[in-house]
């Protein structure tokens, strides 16, 4: 496989047509080598328009890498700035954390599964991404340890917990996929001031759920 041709085709045929037009984001996709964050068994699928199963040492974790176009659209929506501190919840393979790390001052990426936390850490170290720390544990709990300019949810949640919104600095954003099947939407929630938040629905999509988040109570007769 011609890897560079495959990467170019991913950007031009999948990502740019999906309204990812920020040239800095598009350029970054050539810098952070996605194939180096894909489990070896699936490396030939690194640039395909699909979610890729995350296996560690050949063992399925039940988690996935989001499709390239969803990751790129979320990164564009996040509008990361060089001075910002970022919290990612759901490290997975470390790929999104690497993208965020190239644009932010520092990134903490939380991952519940120990095997995936180790996998992401190893991938980031191999890629020379020095300003990203992987924390093994519940990101929702870790969020309360500091305030953040940007919070990225690399998976879906039925609703955004108030705790996360309160940990945003004024002007800070939360980017995540919100809802339940069959209806989910990627949102950017911006903290306007101490009390007000604005919500922008960016695009419709679906994504596997993040674990460790509260669920809506089901109505029972």
N, C-alpha and C positions, 0 to 999 in steps of 0.2 A: 504494500500500500504506500502510495506517495502521501506521507503525513501532511506535508505543507499544502499540497493541493486539497486534501480533505479538510484541513483547517480553513482554508480560503473559501471552499464551497459551503462549509458550515456557516460562516459569517455572511456570505453574499446570498445564499439561497434559503437559509432558515432564519437568521437573526435580523439582518437588515430589513427584509420584507415584513417582519413582525414589529415594525415601528421602533426599532432600536437604531436611532440616527445620531446619537452622541458619538462623535468621532473618537473621543478619548476612551469611551467604553469599547468601541470596536477595535481600536488599536491595542487595548489591554488584552483582548482575547488572543492576540498573537504573541504577547509577552508571557502570560501565564499559561503554561502548556497543559491543557486539560487532560491529555492522555496520561500524564504522570500522576494524576489523582484518581484514575480509574483502576479498579482491581484488575490484576493481570489477565484473568480469564475473559474480561470484557473489553480489553484495550482496543481491539479492532472495531468496537462500536462507539469509541469515544466521541466521535463527531456526528453521530446519527441523531435524528430528531425523536428521542425516546428517553424515558427514565431508565437508568442503569442500576441493576441490583448491586448492592454493596456487600461483597463477601470479603472476609478476612481469613487468610490462610485456607481458602477454599470452603469456608463455612459461611452459610447465608446468615445475615443479621436481621433480615426482614426489612431493612431500610434501603432507600434508593438515592441516587443522585438525580436531581431534577433535570429536565431536558435543557439543552443549551439555551434555547430561546427564552425559556422562563427565567433562568438564572440571569441572563443578560438584561432582560426587561426589568427585573427587580433591581439589578445594579444601577441601571439608568434611572429608575424611579427614586432610588435612595439618594442620588445627587451628593455623593460623599465628598467631603472637603478635607484638605490636607491637615488641618489642625484638630480634627475631630476624634473623639474616643467612641469606639463602636462596640456594641455587644451583639454577637450572633448567637442565636439559640438553635441548636441542631447542626453540629459541626460536620457530620457525615464523613466525607473523604478529605475535608479541608479545602476544597476547591473554592467555594464562595469566600471563605475566610482569606484565602490568598488574594483573590480579586479585591476584597475590601482592604486588605493590608497594603496593597500597592497605592491606594488612594487616601488612606486615613493616617492619623498619627499613631494610633494603637488600636488593636482589636483583641477582644477576649471572645473566644468561641467555646460555647458550652455543649457538652455531649453526654447524654445519660449512659450510653453503653461503653463500658471500659475498653472493649476491643476496638470500637470505632474511634474513641478518643486517642488511643495509641496509634491507630492507623493514620488519623489526620495529623497528629504531631510528627510522625515520621515523614509523611509527604511534605509537610511544610518545611521541615528541617532540610530535607533533600532539595527543596526548591529555593532555599536560602531566604525564606521569608522570616525576618528576625523580629518584626514588630507585632506578631500574632502569638498569643498564648492560648493553648487549649486547656480548658477546665473540665475535668470529668465530674459531672454532677448535674443536678436539675438547674437549668438556666433560669427558670422562673424564680427560684430561691436565690440564686447568685445575683440576679439583677438588683436586689435590694442592697447590695454591698457598696454601690456607688451611684452617681448620676451619669447619664449618657447623652451624647449628641445624636446618636443614631442607634436604633435597635432593629435588627433584621431577624425575622422568623423564617428559617429555612424549612418550611413545612406549613401545614394548615392548622388553624385553630378554630373552634366553633365561635369564639368571641375573644376579643382582646381584654385580658384582665386589667382592672384598674391599677393594680400594682405597677405594671409596666409603664403605663401612661404617666404615673406620678414620678417615675424615675427619669423621665426625659427632662433635659434642660429646656429652658424657653428657646424656641426656635428649633428644637430637636424634632426628629422624625422617627416614627416606627413604620417599617415596611413589612407586610406579611400578607398571607393568603387566608382570608377569613370566610367562614361559612361551613356548611355541611353538605355532603352529596345530596342532590345533584347540583347544588348552586353554591359556588364559591367565587370570590372576587379578590384580586390583589388590591390592597389599599395602602395609601400613604396617609398616616395620621400625624399631624404637625401640632406641636404645643405652641399656641399663640401667646399665652401669658399664663399666670399662675392658675387660672381657672378654666380657660377656654382651649378647645382643641378643634382643628378643622380636619375633615375627612375627605379624601379624594379617592374615588374608585377609579383604578387605572386600567385594569383589563380582567376579563373573565378567564378562569382557568380552574383546574383541580389539582390537588397535591395530597400526598399521604399525610396523615395527622402527626403532629408533634406529641410525644408522650410526656406525661407529667403535668399537663395543663388541665384546669377544671373543665368539666363538661356541663352542658345545659341539662337541667333536670327534665326527664321524660314525663310527659303527661300520662297519668294512669286513670282509667275509669274506676 
